[in-house]
């Protein structure tokens, strides 16, 4: 689905638009005109990534023009299909410097896959394929997609190595926030080893100082205008010594 001249949503499951696999995160295509980039390819169970490719084509885009795949963090609903996407599209893969070693070896304990399976959140027979990472990103790095620029922000809290990106150069400024924050200032709290309140608060205070128009989250509703209000709401909850409401 075309959102703007710069951005398409081409995947998303039960906690999204229901246009690809049930466990897929929101999957996005950045369209600069001259180049495409894929943001988080989803979980990739069965033929789910085929559905995402079909959605890209249905939007009038050629998957062969995708030259970069950007992985926001290492949870399986975001990177389970990464290895398949890398092989089929022959793309350059980007991830945080902290997440990259985990993704390269498919460390299932580091990504809390064992805990998710025990909670019956992911299928017992799912395994995470290893995926090469070509570019390791740090705070302040710029990823260029044609005339568009994505500025990298380190935003741990939901998990370690979580990145958010502010995209500029198109018809508006976007926060590609992944699982940082959702509509109404909600977040995702999980009983896993690297979900941390203190880190989450600092990440929210950091992004509260950044101006942007659109909030593009990893799940659920998209706000093409007024997106900053949702970050502000989460930051306000932290500032009152509380925590934002949990999306789950």
Secondary structure, DSSP 8 states (H G I E B T S, - for coil): -B-SSSEEEEE--TTTTSSS-TT---EEEEE-SS-EEEE------TTHHHHHHHHHHHTT--GGGEEEEE-----HHHHTTHHHHHHHHT-EEEEEHHHHHHHHHT-TTTTTHHHHHHTTSS-TT---------EEE-TT-EEEETTEEEEEEE--SSSTT-EEEEEESSSS-EEEEETS-BGGGBB---SSTT--HHHHHHHHHHHHTS--SEEEESSS--BSSSTHHHHHHHHHHHHTTS---B--
